[in-house]
């Protein structure tokens, strides 16, 4: 018996792979499955334009998962009949003035140094590709391999695939305690019910650190990072943009149904998911400066999510000092992007005891090796995407 604590995209993907392999799997979520960070995300698959100094060791894992996405999306659709909105039009990062252009050029040179496939565009060429961009666009970086997926359809597809493969889903049931004897896991406790398990996988996102019963050595340094977002309604027949566009301090993600997802703030506010006037104002201001045509679009939804960020903003994947206790958390802004590789790698670890080489640098043990025993915020430039 395998218990997965958390039924977001990571937990569901792991559960699907394990159930496909014939294992008995139960996924348990504190709320509706997939309605946390997975539902709040923008669905960008953008390892190239989101690459940052200091995170070079993470890039190979992100690129590996990016390259798995086409087949992963096709397999999900074949298994469930649910399309996940996987789109390959690429991503455009634009500069709106001279200062933006200089910053973007510096970033472009850094990304080229990593060997990434990018192209520098003049402002006129950027506006030719996306005619509704602001007239002031001075330059852009074109990233053909940074794609997108509809994360909400992904949640529904993974939920259906997990169930069809024989997985059991328990919702609205916070796990109160991880049960173990100090050496190996025995299961989990949910309210007055005990669920025995020989393997427990922690995929509880921002709540992973707070699970009861975890010994200090196996408590992942994960904290919530709040992101406020909103959606506008475009005409599906005549959308303002055809591809993902990043402007200064904002990203815009078009959906096939006409929704335009706008995100996202970056706030160290604990578990507070309340929307704020300032957050909404800054998103709309930055979006309007990049894409003025949004001014007359209906506002159809606004929400906030909690990215699960680790100490070094990289995921925590793999075994712990407690036998049978496995981590799959801390994905921060890359939860959706890393879904295929997380599902495959953690399933392999559980099935044959082997951690694939690509996830070995991201085990919980790296924090002990660095002498890190507490979590604290890192300052980052906004915006960043969700991913969990």
C-alpha positions in Angstrom: 0.0 0.0 0.0 1.3 3.5 -1.0 -0.2 6.7 0.5 0.4 10.0 -1.2 -0.2 13.1 1.0 -1.4 15.7 -1.4 -3.4 15.3 -4.6 -2.1 18.2 -6.7 -0.6 17.6 -10.1 2.6 16.1 -8.6 0.7 13.7 -6.3 -1.7 12.7 -9.0 1.0 12.2 -11.6 3.0 10.0 -9.1 -0.2 8.1 -8.2 -1.1 7.5 -11.8 2.3 6.1 -12.7 2.3 3.8 -9.6 -1.3 2.6 -10.3 -0.4 1.9 -13.9 2.3 -0.3 -12.5 -0.2 -2.3 -10.6 0.4 -0.9 -7.1 -2.3 -0.1 -4.6 -2.3 3.7 -4.2 -4.3 6.1 -2.1 -3.9 9.9 -2.6 -5.2 12.1 0.2 -5.9 15.8 0.0 -6.8 18.4 2.6 -9.3 19.9 0.1 -10.6 19.1 -3.3 -8.0 17.3 -5.4 -5.8 19.7 -7.4 -7.5 22.9 -6.2 -4.5 24.4 -4.5 -1.3 25.7 -6.3 -2.1 23.4 -9.2 -5.4 25.1 -9.9 -4.0 28.6 -9.3 -1.1 28.3 -11.7 -0.7 29.9 -15.2 0.5 26.7 -16.8 3.6 28.1 -18.4 6.3 25.6 -19.4 9.1 28.1 -19.6 12.5 26.7 -18.4 14.3 29.0 -20.9 13.0 32.5 -20.2 12.7 31.7 -16.4 16.3 30.5 -16.0 18.0 32.5 -13.3 21.6 33.0 -12.1 22.3 30.6 -9.2 19.8 28.0 -10.5 22.0 26.5 -13.2 22.0 23.1 -11.5 18.2 23.0 -11.8 18.1 23.7 -15.5 18.8 20.2 -16.8 15.9 18.8 -14.8 13.6 21.5 -16.1 14.6 20.9 -19.7 14.2 17.1 -19.3 10.7 17.6 -18.1 9.9 20.2 -20.8 11.0 17.6 -23.4 8.6 15.0 -21.9 5.5 17.2 -22.1 4.3 16.5 -25.7 4.2 12.7 -25.1 2.8 13.2 -21.6 -0.1 15.4 -22.8 -0.8 12.9 -25.6 -0.8 9.9 -23.2 -3.2 11.7 -20.8 -5.6 12.5 -23.6 -5.5 8.9 -24.9 -6.1 7.6 -21.4 -8.9 10.0 -20.5 -10.2 11.8 -23.6 -9.4 15.1 -21.9 -7.1 17.5 -23.8 -4.9 19.5 -21.5 -4.4 22.5 -23.8 -0.8 21.9 -24.6 0.4 24.7 -26.9 3.7 25.2 -28.7 3.4 28.8 -30.1 6.4 29.8 -27.9 7.0 32.7 -25.6 7.8 36.4 -26.2 9.6 38.6 -23.6 9.3 42.3 -24.4 11.0 45.5 -23.3 8.9 48.7 -23.2 11.7 51.4 -22.9 15.4 51.9 -23.1 16.1 50.6 -19.6 14.0 47.5 -20.2 15.9 46.9 -23.4 19.2 47.1 -21.6 18.1 44.7 -18.9 16.6 42.3 -21.4 19.8 42.3 -23.5 21.8 41.5 -20.4 19.5 38.6 -19.6 19.5 37.4 -23.2 23.3 37.2 -23.2 23.2 35.2 -20.0 20.6 32.8 -21.3 22.6 32.3 -24.6 25.6 31.5 -22.4 23.6 28.6 -21.0 23.2 27.2 -24.6 19.4 28.0 -24.8 17.6 28.4 -28.1 16.5 32.1 -28.2 16.3 34.9 -30.7 16.7 38.6 -30.3 14.0 40.6 -32.0 13.7 44.3 -32.8 10.5 46.0 -31.5 9.0 46.2 -35.0 9.4 42.4 -35.4 7.9 41.7 -32.0 4.8 43.8 -32.9 4.6 42.1 -36.3 4.2 38.8 -34.5 1.8 40.2 -31.9 0.2 43.3 -33.4 -1.6 44.4 -30.3 1.5 44.9 -28.2 2.2 48.4 -27.0 3.7 50.7 -29.6 6.5 51.5 -27.2 7.9 47.9 -27.4 11.6 48.5 -28.1 12.9 44.9 -28.3 12.0 41.3 -27.5 13.4 37.9 -26.9 11.7 35.0 -28.7 11.8 31.6 -27.1 10.3 29.0 -29.4 10.6 26.1 -27.0 8.9 27.7 -24.0 5.3 26.4 -24.2 2.1 26.3 -22.1 -0.6 23.9 -20.9 -4.0 24.6 -19.4 -3.2 23.6 -15.8 -6.9 23.3 -14.8 -7.6 20.8 -17.6 -4.4 19.1 -16.5 -5.8 18.6 -13.0 -9.0 17.1 -14.4 -7.1 14.8 -16.7 -4.7 13.5 -14.1 -7.6 13.0 -11.7 -9.4 10.9 -14.3 -6.3 9.0 -15.3 -5.5 8.1 -11.7 -9.0 6.8 -11.0 -9.1 4.9 -14.3 -5.8 3.2 -13.4 -7.3 2.0 -10.1 -6.1 4.7 -7.7 -8.2 5.7 -4.6 -8.7 9.4 -3.9 -9.7 10.8 -0.5 -10.6 14.5 -0.5 -11.3 17.0 2.2 -9.3 15.0 4.7 -6.2 16.7 6.2 -3.5 14.2 7.1 -2.9 14.8 10.8 0.1 12.6 11.3 2.7 10.6 9.4 3.1 7.3 11.3 6.5 5.8 11.8 8.6 4.1 14.4 11.7 6.3 13.9 13.2 4.0 11.3 10.4 3.3 8.8 6.9 4.6 8.0 3.8 2.7 8.9 1.1 4.9 7.3 -0.9 8.1 8.0 -3.6 9.2 10.3 -6.6 11.1 8.9 -9.0 12.2 11.7 -9.9 9.1 13.6 -8.8 6.8 10.8 -5.4 5.1 10.2 -4.3 4.3 6.7 -1.5 1.7 6.8 1.2 2.1 4.2 4.6 0.8 3.5 5.4 3.9 1.5 4.3 7.5 2.2 5.0 10.2 -0.4 4.8 13.8 0.8 3.4 15.9 -2.0 1.5 18.4 0.1 2.9 21.6 -1.5 3.2 24.6 0.9 1.7 22.5 3.7 4.4 19.8 3.6 6.5 21.3 6.4 3.6 21.4 8.8 2.6 17.7 8.6 2.3 16.1 12.0 4.6 13.3 12.9 7.5 14.3 10.7 10.8 14.1 12.6 13.0 17.2 12.3 15.5 15.4 10.0 12.7 14.7 7.5 10.8 18.0 7.7 11.2 19.7 4.4 12.1 23.4 4.5 9.1 24.5 2.4 7.2 27.8 2.8 4.3 29.4 1.0 4.9 32.2 -1.5 1.7 34.0 -2.4 0.8 34.9 -6.0 -2.2 37.0 -6.9 -3.6 36.5 -10.4 -6.6 37.5 -12.6 -8.2 36.5 -15.8 -9.8 38.7 -18.6 -12.1 37.5 -21.4 -10.9 38.0 -25.0 -12.9 37.2 -28.1 -11.8 33.6 -28.8 -12.1 34.3 -32.6 -9.9 37.4 -32.3 -7.6 37.1 -29.3 -5.3 40.0 -28.5 -2.3 37.7 -28.4 -1.6 34.2 -29.7 1.3 33.2 -27.5 2.6 33.7 -24.0 3.9 37.3 -23.5 6.1 38.5 -20.7 6.3 42.2 -20.0 8.1 44.0 -17.2 6.6 42.7 -14.0 3.8 40.7 -15.7 3.0 37.7 -17.8 0.0 37.2 -20.1 -1.1 33.7 -21.0 -3.8 33.2 -23.7 -6.2 30.2 -23.6 -8.1 28.7 -26.5 -11.4 29.7 -24.9 -10.5 33.4 -24.9 -9.4 33.6 -21.3 -6.3 35.8 -20.7 -4.5 34.8 -17.5 -2.5 37.7 -16.0 0.0 37.1 -13.2 1.5 37.1 -10.8 2.6 38.9 -7.6 5.3 37.5 -5.3 4.6 38.0 -1.7 5.9 36.5 1.6 2.6 36.5 3.4 2.4 33.0 5.0 -0.8 31.3 4.2 -2.8 34.5 3.6 -4.6 34.1 0.2 -6.7 37.3 0.4 -6.7 39.5 -2.7 -5.5 43.1 -2.3 -6.3 46.3 -4.1 -2.6 46.9 -4.6 -1.9 43.5 -6.0 -4.8 43.7 -8.5 -3.8 47.3 -9.5 -0.1 46.4 -10.2 -1.1 43.4 -12.3 -3.6 45.5 -14.4 -1.2 48.4 -14.7 1.7 46.2 -16.0 -0.6 44.3 -18.3 -2.1 47.4 -19.8 1.3 48.9 -20.4 2.3 45.8 -22.3 -1.0 45.1 -24.0 -3.2 48.2 -24.0 -6.1 46.4 -25.6 -7.0 44.8 -22.3 -8.5 48.1 -21.1 -12.0 47.1 -22.4 -11.9 43.4 -21.6 -14.2 42.0 -19.0 -12.6 40.9 -15.7 -13.9 37.3 -15.2 -11.9 36.0 -12.3 -9.3 36.8 -9.7 -7.5 34.5 -7.2 -4.4 33.9 -5.2 -2.3 30.7 -4.9 0.5 29.6 -2.6 3.7 28.4 -4.4 5.6 25.8 -2.3 9.1 27.3 -2.2 12.1 25.5 -0.7 15.2 27.1 0.9 16.9 27.2 -2.5 13.8 27.4 -4.7 14.5 24.0 -6.2 12.2 21.0 -5.6 12.7 18.4 -2.9 12.6 14.9 -4.5 13.6 11.5 -3.2 14.1 9.4 -0.1 14.6 10.6 3.5 16.2 9.1 6.5 13.0 7.4 7.4 12.6 4.2 5.3 9.6 4.4 3.0 9.1 8.2 3.5 9.6 10.0 0.1 9.5 13.7 -0.7 8.0 15.3 -3.8 7.5 18.9 -2.8 9.0 22.4 -3.0 8.4 22.8 -6.7 7.9 26.6 -6.3 7.1 28.2 -9.7 7.9 24.9 -11.6 5.2 22.6 -10.4 3.3 22.3 -13.7 6.5 22.1 -15.8 8.0 19.4 -13.6 4.9 17.2 -13.5 6.0 14.6 -16.0 9.5 14.1 -14.6 8.2 14.1 -11.0 5.6 11.5 -11.7 8.1 9.2 -13.6 11.1 9.7 -11.3 9.3 9.2 -7.9 7.3 6.2 -9.3 10.6 4.6 -10.4 12.1 5.3 -6.9 9.2 3.6 -5.2 9.0 0.7 -7.6 12.6 -0.3 -7.8 14.4 1.7 -5.2 16.4 3.7 -7.7 16.4 7.4 -7.8 17.0 8.6 -11.4 20.3 10.6 -11.8 18.4 13.8 -12.7 16.7 14.0 -9.3 19.5 13.0 -7.1 20.9 16.5 -6.5 17.5 17.5 -5.2 17.0 15.2 -2.2 16.3 16.5 1.2 19.8 15.6 2.3 21.3 18.6 0.5 20.0 20.9 3.2 21.6 18.9 6.0 24.9 18.9 4.0 24.7 22.7 3.9 23.9 23.0 7.6 20.5 24.6 6.9 17.9 23.9 9.6 15.5 26.7 9.1 13.6 28.4 6.3 13.6 32.0 5.3 12.5 34.1 2.4 14.7 34.9 -0.6 14.0 38.1 -2.5 13.1 37.6 -6.1 12.1 39.8 -8.9 8.4 39.6 -9.9 6.7 38.0 -11.7 7.2 34.3 -11.4 4.9 31.6 -12.6 3.3 28.9 -10.5 3.8 25.8 -10.7 2.6 23.6 -8.3 
